[in-house]
Amino acid sequence: MDVSLPRIVFLERDTVTAGDMDFSGIESLGEVTYCGNGNTDWAPGEFPAPLRDAEILILNKTKITRSFLAECPSLRCVCLLATGYNNIDPDAVRERGVAVCNVPGYSTDAVAQLTFGLLLQLAGSLPQYEASVREGIWCASSRYTYLSWPITELAGKTLGVVGYGAIGRKVAQIGNAFGMRVLAHTRTVPANAADVTFCSLEDLLRQADVLTLHCPLTPQTQGLIGKERLALMKPTAFLINTSRGGVVEEQALADALNSGRLAGAGIDVLETEPMPRDCPYRTAKNCLVTPHVAWAARESRARLLGEVERNIRAFLSGEPRNRVL
């Protein structure tokens, strides 16, 4: 191995492949070592030797803290397998002069697709009807159909979009295609956004038949949707969260679902992942939960790895791209 090649450590490889991804592009850039898995957490003094010697780290959810950086004295760059970087201590990396590069926009279509996948299941009561067919209820029916659970048309309903980045815009576009009235709440209102009305969060919550969250997790958005804001929503409304779990207070949402204060929820992200056994969503009424897969279409994952490769190439050439810290 050419000792002049950069030492690259790839953490959490299993979170981006089921054996269906090609890593040869990244492997061509340096001496690549695959190390650890999701949410890797080594105690001080127990860090594997390749990690301690790493110059470039590729990771997803591993937390980068001062104590982590203290174990990696050669580290120069962190390349994220994600858009969000709330797992990075910004002061710690700045103090060390470590560059952090993310990948924006790689999963926009996939996340918007799952957002509506969850919503369509809720609107049509599809899980209940499908389960009833498997249980033989249709076989035993005296009629060609039965109307045991409500079915709701999306056309004419109000879609409330919180966060109007690339994914929020795509979701708004699809909502318009369904004939929905689209409201949005965002920090920075764009100059031109046809077919979307921007308003305060409180006004959006009061009017929305569907609330869908597409904002990053920051100190300002932590617990953004809690008991008081859920109380503003219509009891017939659905809530969809494909952003970050911490944006919603989990117990408050579960309580709203169990009391009938909210009609249903579609959740792809949790505050703690993997899901704890005592997560309140496990027993909440009409709550669909998927294991953080909104981003994970094969096409999105291939795009993600290609962007990480380009981020590393740019960093090595002295012109970092997608640098967020």
ROSE-763906 format. One record per residue (C-alpha): residue in three letters; x, y, z. Coordinates in steps of 0.1 Angstrom, whole numbers, plus 2048, in hexadecimal, padded with zeros to 3 digits. Each point is the difference from the previous one (the first is absolute). Layout:
BEGIN
<pt domi="ALA" x="X" y="Y" z="Z"/>
...
END
This chain:
BEGIN
<pt domi="MET" x="800" y="800" z="800"/>
<pt domi="ASP" x="80D" y="823" z="7F7"/>
<pt domi="VAL" x="806" y="811" z="821"/>
<pt domi="SER" x="7F9" y="822" z="7F0"/>
<pt domi="LEU" x="7DC" y="7F7" z="7FB"/>
<pt domi="PRO" x="7E8" y="80F" z="81A"/>
<pt domi="ARG" x="7F4" y="7EA" z="81B"/>
<pt domi="ILE" x="7DA" y="7FE" z="7FD"/>
<pt domi="VAL" x="7EA" y="7EE" z="81A"/>
<pt domi="PHE" x="7DD" y="7F8" z="7F6"/>
<pt domi="LEU" x="7E9" y="7FC" z="81E"/>
<pt domi="GLU" x="7DC" y="7F2" z="7FE"/>
<pt domi="ARG" x="803" y="7F0" z="7DE"/>
<pt domi="ASP" x="7E3" y="7E9" z="807"/>
<pt domi="THR" x="7E9" y="81E" z="803"/>
<pt domi="VAL" x="804" y="808" z="7DB"/>
<pt domi="THR" x="802" y="7DD" z="7F0"/>
<pt domi="ALA" x="7EE" y="7DF" z="800"/>
<pt domi="GLY" x="81B" y="7F3" z="7E9"/>
<pt domi="ASP" x="7F3" y="814" z="7E3"/>
<pt domi="MET" x="818" y="81E" z="800"/>
<pt domi="ASP" x="821" y="805" z="7EE"/>
<pt domi="PHE" x="81C" y="80F" z="816"/>
<pt domi="SER" x="81B" y="7FF" z="7E6"/>
<pt domi="GLY" x="800" y="825" z="7F9"/>
<pt domi="ILE" x="807" y="809" z="824"/>
<pt domi="GLU" x="819" y="7E3" z="803"/>
<pt domi="SER" x="814" y="810" z="7E3"/>
<pt domi="LEU" x="806" y="81F" z="814"/>
<pt domi="GLY" x="815" y="7F2" z="81D"/>
<pt domi="GLU" x="807" y="7E5" z="818"/>
<pt domi="VAL" x="7DC" y="7F7" z="80B"/>
<pt domi="THR" x="7F8" y="7ED" z="820"/>
<pt domi="TYR" x="7DD" y="7F6" z="809"/>
<pt domi="CYS" x="7FB" y="802" z="825"/>
<pt domi="GLY" x="7E2" y="7FD" z="817"/>
<pt domi="ASN" x="7DB" y="803" z="7F9"/>
<pt domi="GLY" x="7E2" y="817" z="808"/>
<pt domi="ASN" x="803" y="817" z="81E"/>
<pt domi="THR" x="823" y="7F4" z="807"/>
<pt domi="ASP" x="80B" y="80A" z="823"/>
<pt domi="TRP" x="823" y="7F7" z="80C"/>
<pt domi="ALA" x="80D" y="807" z="823"/>
<pt domi="PRO" x="81F" y="816" z="802"/>
<pt domi="GLY" x="81F" y="7EA" z="7FB"/>
<pt domi="GLU" x="7EC" y="7E6" z="7EE"/>
<pt domi="PHE" x="7FF" y="810" z="7DE"/>
<pt domi="PRO" x="80C" y="7E8" z="7E4"/>
<pt domi="ALA" x="822" y="809" z="7F2"/>
<pt domi="PRO" x="7F4" y="809" z="7DD"/>
<pt domi="LEU" x="7E7" y="819" z="80F"/>
<pt domi="ARG" x="81B" y="810" z="816"/>
<pt domi="ASP" x="816" y="805" z="7E1"/>
<pt domi="ALA" x="7E4" y="80B" z="7E8"/>
<pt domi="GLU" x="804" y="820" z="7EC"/>
<pt domi="ILE" x="7DD" y="7FF" z="7F1"/>
<pt domi="LEU" x="7E1" y="7F1" z="810"/>
<pt domi="ILE" x="7E1" y="7F5" z="7EE"/>
<pt domi="LEU" x="7E2" y="7FC" z="817"/>
<pt domi="ASN" x="7DB" y="804" z="805"/>
<pt domi="LYS" x="7F3" y="803" z="824"/>
<pt domi="THR" x="820" y="7FB" z="814"/>
<pt domi="LYS" x="803" y="81E" z="818"/>
<pt domi="ILE" x="81F" y="815" z="7FC"/>
<pt domi="THR" x="809" y="810" z="821"/>
<pt domi="ARG" x="81F" y="80E" z="810"/>
<pt domi="SER" x="807" y="7DF" z="811"/>
<pt domi="PHE" x="7FC" y="7EE" z="7DE"/>
<pt domi="LEU" x="818" y="819" z="7EF"/>
<pt domi="ALA" x="819" y="7FC" z="81B"/>
<pt domi="GLU" x="804" y="7DB" z="7F6"/>
<pt domi="CYS" x="805" y="80A" z="7DB"/>
<pt domi="PRO" x="81E" y="818" z="7FF"/>
<pt domi="SER" x="805" y="7FC" z="7DA"/>
<pt domi="LEU" x="7DD" y="807" z="7F6"/>
<pt domi="ARG" x="7FC" y="81C" z="7E6"/>
<pt domi="CYS" x="7DD" y="7FB" z="7F1"/>
<pt domi="VAL" x="7DF" y="7F0" z="809"/>
<pt domi="CYS" x="7EA" y="7F6" z="7E2"/>
<pt domi="LEU" x="7DC" y="7FA" z="80A"/>
<pt domi="LEU" x="7EA" y="7E6" z="7F0"/>
<pt domi="ALA" x="7E3" y="818" z="806"/>
<pt domi="THR" x="7F3" y="824" z="7FC"/>
<pt domi="GLY" x="7FB" y="807" z="825"/>
<pt domi="TYR" x="81E" y="805" z="817"/>
<pt domi="ASN" x="7F0" y="803" z="822"/>
<pt domi="ASN" x="817" y="7E3" z="80C"/>
<pt domi="ILE" x="81E" y="816" z="7FC"/>
<pt domi="ASP" x="80C" y="817" z="81C"/>
<pt domi="PRO" x="807" y="820" z="7EB"/>
<pt domi="ASP" x="816" y="811" z="81A"/>
<pt domi="ALA" x="816" y="7E0" z="804"/>
<pt domi="VAL" x="806" y="7FC" z="7DA"/>
<pt domi="ARG" x="807" y="825" z="7FC"/>
<pt domi="GLU" x="819" y="800" z="81C"/>
<pt domi="ARG" x="812" y="7E3" z="7F0"/>
<pt domi="GLY" x="7FE" y="80E" z="7DD"/>
<pt domi="VAL" x="7EE" y="7E1" z="7F3"/>
<pt domi="ALA" x="7EB" y="805" z="7E1"/>
<pt domi="VAL" x="7DC" y="7F2" z="800"/>
<pt domi="CYS" x="7F0" y="7FA" z="7DE"/>
<pt domi="ASN" x="7DC" y="7F4" z="7FB"/>
<pt domi="VAL" x="7EB" y="7F4" z="7E3"/>
<pt domi="PRO" x="7E2" y="816" z="7F8"/>
<pt domi="GLY" x="7E3" y="7F6" z="7EA"/>
<pt domi="TYR" x="809" y="7DC" z="7F9"/>
<pt domi="SER" x="7DF" y="7F2" z="80E"/>
<pt domi="THR" x="7E7" y="81B" z="7F8"/>
<pt domi="ASP" x="7EA" y="7EA" z="7E9"/>
<pt domi="ALA" x="802" y="7E1" z="817"/>
<pt domi="VAL" x="7F6" y="813" z="81F"/>
<pt domi="ALA" x="7E4" y="812" z="7EF"/>
<pt domi="GLN" x="7F4" y="7DE" z="7F2"/>
<pt domi="LEU" x="7FF" y="7F0" z="823"/>
<pt domi="THR" x="7EF" y="81F" z="80E"/>
<pt domi="PHE" x="7E3" y="7FA" z="7E9"/>
<pt domi="GLY" x="803" y="7DA" z="804"/>
<pt domi="LEU" x="7F9" y="804" z="825"/>
<pt domi="LEU" x="7E5" y="81A" z="7FA"/>
<pt domi="LEU" x="7EE" y="7EB" z="7E6"/>
<pt domi="GLN" x="7FF" y="7E2" z="818"/>
<pt domi="LEU" x="7F1" y="816" z="81B"/>
<pt domi="ALA" x="7E7" y="811" z="7E9"/>
<pt domi="GLY" x="7F3" y="7DF" z="7F2"/>
<pt domi="SER" x="803" y="7EC" z="821"/>
<pt domi="LEU" x="814" y="7E8" z="7EA"/>
<pt domi="PRO" x="811" y="7ED" z="81D"/>
<pt domi="GLN" x="7DF" y="7F8" z="810"/>
<pt domi="TYR" x="7EF" y="7F5" z="7DF"/>
<pt domi="GLU" x="81D" y="7EB" z="7F5"/>
<pt domi="ALA" x="803" y="7EF" z="822"/>
<pt domi="SER" x="7DA" y="7F9" z="800"/>
<pt domi="VAL" x="803" y="7EE" z="7DE"/>
<pt domi="ARG" x="81D" y="7EB" z="80D"/>
<pt domi="GLU" x="7EB" y="7F7" z="81E"/>
<pt domi="GLY" x="7E4" y="7F3" z="7E9"/>
<pt domi="ILE" x="7E6" y="81B" z="808"/>
<pt domi="TRP" x="7FA" y="807" z="7DB"/>
<pt domi="CYS" x="7FC" y="7DB" z="7F9"/>
<pt domi="ALA" x="7E5" y="7FE" z="81B"/>
<pt domi="SER" x="7EE" y="820" z="7F5"/>
<pt domi="SER" x="7DD" y="7FF" z="7F2"/>
<pt domi="ARG" x="807" y="820" z="7EB"/>
<pt domi="TYR" x="81A" y="807" z="7E5"/>
<pt domi="THR" x="80F" y="81B" z="817"/>
<pt domi="TYR" x="7FF" y="80D" z="823"/>
<pt domi="LEU" x="807" y="822" z="80F"/>
<pt domi="SER" x="80F" y="7F9" z="822"/>
<pt domi="TRP" x="81A" y="81B" z="7FF"/>
<pt domi="PRO" x="7FF" y="824" z="7F2"/>
<pt domi="ILE" x="80E" y="808" z="7DE"/>
<pt domi="THR" x="809" y="824" z="7F9"/>
<pt domi="GLU" x="807" y="812" z="7DF"/>
<pt domi="LEU" x="81F" y="816" z="800"/>
<pt domi="ALA" x="7F2" y="817" z="7E5"/>
<pt domi="GLY" x="7F3" y="820" z="810"/>
<pt domi="LYS" x="811" y="7FA" z="821"/>
<pt domi="THR" x="81B" y="817" z="80F"/>
<pt domi="LEU" x="824" y="7F4" z="801"/>
<pt domi="GLY" x="816" y="812" z="819"/>
<pt domi="VAL" x="825" y="7FE" z="7F8"/>
<pt domi="VAL" x="819" y="80A" z="81C"/>
<pt domi="GLY" x="822" y="806" z="7F0"/>
<pt domi="TYR" x="802" y="80B" z="7DC"/>
<pt domi="GLY" x="822" y="7F3" z="7F4"/>
<pt domi="ALA" x="803" y="7E8" z="7E3"/>
<pt domi="ILE" x="7EB" y="7E5" z="810"/>
<pt domi="GLY" x="7E5" y="818" z="80C"/>
<pt domi="ARG" x="7FE" y="80F" z="7DE"/>
<pt domi="LYS" x="7FC" y="7DE" z="7F0"/>
<pt domi="VAL" x="7E5" y="7F6" z="819"/>
<pt domi="ALA" x="7EE" y="820" z="7F9"/>
<pt domi="GLN" x="802" y="7F9" z="7DA"/>
<pt domi="ILE" x="7F1" y="7DD" z="805"/>
<pt domi="GLY" x="7E5" y="80E" z="817"/>
<pt domi="ASN" x="7F6" y="818" z="7E5"/>
<pt domi="ALA" x="7FE" y="7E4" z="7E7"/>
<pt domi="PHE" x="7E8" y="7EE" z="817"/>
<pt domi="GLY" x="7EA" y="81F" z="800"/>
<pt domi="MET" x="809" y="80A" z="823"/>
<pt domi="ARG" x="802" y="824" z="80E"/>
<pt domi="VAL" x="824" y="804" z="80B"/>
<pt domi="LEU" x="80B" y="815" z="81E"/>
<pt domi="ALA" x="825" y="803" z="80A"/>
<pt domi="HIS" x="813" y="80D" z="81E"/>
<pt domi="THR" x="826" y="807" z="7FC"/>
<pt domi="ARG" x="81A" y="818" z="80E"/>
<pt domi="THR" x="807" y="80F" z="7DE"/>
<pt domi="VAL" x="7E3" y="806" z="7E9"/>
<pt domi="PRO" x="80A" y="7FC" z="7DB"/>
<pt domi="ALA" x="7F9" y="81D" z="7E9"/>
<pt domi="ASN" x="7EC" y="7EB" z="7E7"/>
<pt domi="ALA" x="7ED" y="7E0" z="80B"/>
<pt domi="ALA" x="7E1" y="7FB" z="7EB"/>
<pt domi="ASP" x="7E2" y="7ED" z="80F"/>
<pt domi="VAL" x="80E" y="802" z="823"/>
<pt domi="THR" x="7F4" y="817" z="81C"/>
<pt domi="PHE" x="819" y="808" z="81C"/>
<pt domi="CYS" x="7F4" y="806" z="823"/>
<pt domi="SER" x="809" y="7FE" z="825"/>
<pt domi="LEU" x="804" y="7DD" z="80F"/>
<pt domi="GLU" x="7E2" y="805" z="816"/>
<pt domi="ASP" x="7E9" y="80A" z="7E3"/>
<pt domi="LEU" x="80D" y="7E2" z="7EC"/>
<pt domi="LEU" x="7F9" y="7E8" z="81C"/>
<pt domi="ARG" x="7DC" y="80C" z="804"/>
<pt domi="GLN" x="7F8" y="7FD" z="7DB"/>
<pt domi="ALA" x="813" y="7E1" z="7F6"/>
<pt domi="ASP" x="7EF" y="7DF" z="7F8"/>
<pt domi="VAL" x="823" y="7F2" z="7FC"/>
<pt domi="LEU" x="81F" y="80C" z="812"/>
<pt domi="THR" x="821" y="7F5" z="7F1"/>
<pt domi="LEU" x="822" y="808" z="80F"/>
<pt domi="HIS" x="81E" y="807" z="7EB"/>
<pt domi="CYS" x="816" y="816" z="816"/>
<pt domi="PRO" x="823" y="7F8" z="80E"/>
<pt domi="LEU" x="805" y="7F8" z="824"/>
<pt domi="THR" x="80F" y="81F" z="811"/>
<pt domi="PRO" x="7FC" y="80E" z="823"/>
<pt domi="GLN" x="7E4" y="815" z="7F2"/>
<pt domi="THR" x="7ED" y="7E2" z="7F2"/>
<pt domi="GLN" x="806" y="7E7" z="81C"/>
<pt domi="GLY" x="7DD" y="7F7" z="80D"/>
<pt domi="LEU" x="7F0" y="818" z="7E7"/>
<pt domi="ILE" x="7E0" y="7EC" z="800"/>
<pt domi="GLY" x="7F6" y="7F9" z="824"/>
<pt domi="LYS" x="7E0" y="7FE" z="814"/>
<pt domi="GLU" x="7F6" y="825" z="7FC"/>
<pt domi="ARG" x="805" y="801" z="7DB"/>
<pt domi="LEU" x="7EF" y="7DE" z="7FA"/>
<pt domi="ALA" x="7E2" y="80F" z="812"/>
<pt domi="LEU" x="7FD" y="81A" z="7E5"/>
<pt domi="MET" x="7FB" y="7E5" z="7E5"/>
<pt domi="LYS" x="7DF" y="7F2" z="7F3"/>
<pt domi="PRO" x="7F7" y="7DE" z="810"/>
<pt domi="THR" x="7FB" y="7F3" z="7DC"/>
<pt domi="ALA" x="824" y="80A" z="7F6"/>
<pt domi="PHE" x="81E" y="7EA" z="7F8"/>
<pt domi="LEU" x="824" y="806" z="80A"/>
<pt domi="ILE" x="81D" y="7F4" z="7EB"/>
<pt domi="ASN" x="824" y="802" z="80C"/>
<pt domi="THR" x="81D" y="7F7" z="7E8"/>
<pt domi="SER" x="818" y="81A" z="80D"/>
<pt domi="ARG" x="80F" y="7F9" z="822"/>
<pt domi="GLY" x="7F0" y="7EF" z="81D"/>
<pt domi="GLY" x="809" y="81B" z="819"/>
<pt domi="VAL" x="7EA" y="81A" z="7EE"/>
<pt domi="VAL" x="7E1" y="7EE" z="810"/>
<pt domi="GLU" x="7FB" y="7F9" z="825"/>
<pt domi="GLU" x="7F9" y="7DB" z="7FD"/>
<pt domi="GLN" x="7EB" y="7FB" z="81F"/>
<pt domi="ALA" x="7EB" y="81E" z="7F8"/>
<pt domi="LEU" x="7F8" y="7F3" z="7DD"/>
<pt domi="ALA" x="7F8" y="7DD" z="80D"/>
<pt domi="ASP" x="7E9" y="80F" z="81A"/>
<pt domi="ALA" x="7EE" y="814" z="7E5"/>
<pt domi="LEU" x="7FB" y="7E1" z="7EB"/>
<pt domi="ASN" x="7F4" y="7EA" z="81D"/>
<pt domi="SER" x="7E7" y="81B" z="80C"/>
<pt domi="GLY" x="7F2" y="806" z="7DD"/>
<pt domi="ARG" x="80E" y="823" z="800"/>
<pt domi="LEU" x="811" y="7F8" z="7DF"/>
<pt domi="ALA" x="7F5" y="7E8" z="7E5"/>
<pt domi="GLY" x="820" y="7EF" z="7F7"/>
<pt domi="ALA" x="826" y="804" z="7FB"/>
<pt domi="GLY" x="81B" y="7F3" z="7E8"/>
<pt domi="ILE" x="822" y="7FF" z="810"/>
<pt domi="ASP" x="821" y="7F7" z="7F0"/>
<pt domi="VAL" x="818" y="810" z="81A"/>
<pt domi="LEU" x="804" y="7FD" z="826"/>
<pt domi="GLU" x="812" y="813" z="81A"/>
<pt domi="THR" x="813" y="7E1" z="809"/>
<pt domi="GLU" x="809" y="7E7" z="7E4"/>
<pt domi="PRO" x="7FE" y="7E2" z="7FF"/>
<pt domi="MET" x="7DD" y="801" z="810"/>
<pt domi="PRO" x="800" y="7FA" z="825"/>
<pt domi="ARG" x="7E8" y="7E6" z="80B"/>
<pt domi="ASP" x="7ED" y="819" z="816"/>
<pt domi="CYS" x="7FC" y="819" z="7E3"/>
<pt domi="PRO" x="7DC" y="80E" z="804"/>
<pt domi="TYR" x="7FA" y="7FC" z="7DB"/>
<pt domi="ARG" x="800" y="7DA" z="802"/>
<pt domi="THR" x="7DE" y="800" z="811"/>
<pt domi="ALA" x="7F1" y="820" z="7F3"/>
<pt domi="LYS" x="7E0" y="7FE" z="7EC"/>
<pt domi="ASN" x="802" y="804" z="7DA"/>
<pt domi="CYS" x="825" y="807" z="801"/>
<pt domi="LEU" x="814" y="7F3" z="7E2"/>
<pt domi="VAL" x="825" y="7FD" z="807"/>
<pt domi="THR" x="81C" y="7F8" z="7E8"/>
<pt domi="PRO" x="825" y="7FB" z="80A"/>
<pt domi="HIS" x="80F" y="820" z="7F2"/>
<pt domi="VAL" x="7FF" y="7F5" z="7DC"/>
<pt domi="ALA" x="7F1" y="81F" z="7EE"/>
<pt domi="TRP" x="822" y="808" z="7F2"/>
<pt domi="ALA" x="80A" y="7DC" z="7F8"/>
<pt domi="ALA" x="7F5" y="7FA" z="7DC"/>
<pt domi="ARG" x="81C" y="7EE" z="7ED"/>
<pt domi="GLU" x="803" y="81D" z="7E9"/>
<pt domi="SER" x="804" y="819" z="81D"/>
<pt domi="ARG" x="81B" y="7EB" z="811"/>
<pt domi="ALA" x="814" y="7FD" z="7DF"/>
<pt domi="ARG" x="7FD" y="826" z="7FC"/>
<pt domi="LEU" x="80B" y="805" z="824"/>
<pt domi="LEU" x="820" y="7EB" z="7FC"/>
<pt domi="GLY" x="808" y="812" z="7E0"/>
<pt domi="GLU" x="7FD" y="822" z="811"/>
<pt domi="VAL" x="816" y="7F4" z="81D"/>
<pt domi="GLU" x="81A" y="7F5" z="7E7"/>
<pt domi="ARG" x="7FF" y="823" z="7F0"/>
<pt domi="ASN" x="802" y="811" z="822"/>
<pt domi="ILE" x="81F" y="7EC" z="808"/>
<pt domi="ARG" x="810" y="808" z="7DE"/>
<pt domi="ALA" x="7F9" y="825" z="804"/>
<pt domi="PHE" x="80E" y="800" z="824"/>
<pt domi="LEU" x="820" y="7EF" z="7F5"/>
<pt domi="SER" x="804" y="819" z="7E4"/>
<pt domi="GLY" x="7FE" y="81D" z="819"/>
<pt domi="GLU" x="7DD" y="80C" z="7F5"/>
<pt domi="PRO" x="7E7" y="7F1" z="818"/>
<pt domi="ARG" x="7DC" y="7FD" z="7F3"/>
<pt domi="ASN" x="7E0" y="7FE" z="815"/>
<pt domi="ARG" x="813" y="80B" z="81E"/>
<pt domi="VAL" x="7E9" y="808" z="81D"/>
<pt domi="LEU" x="819" y="805" z="81C"/>
END
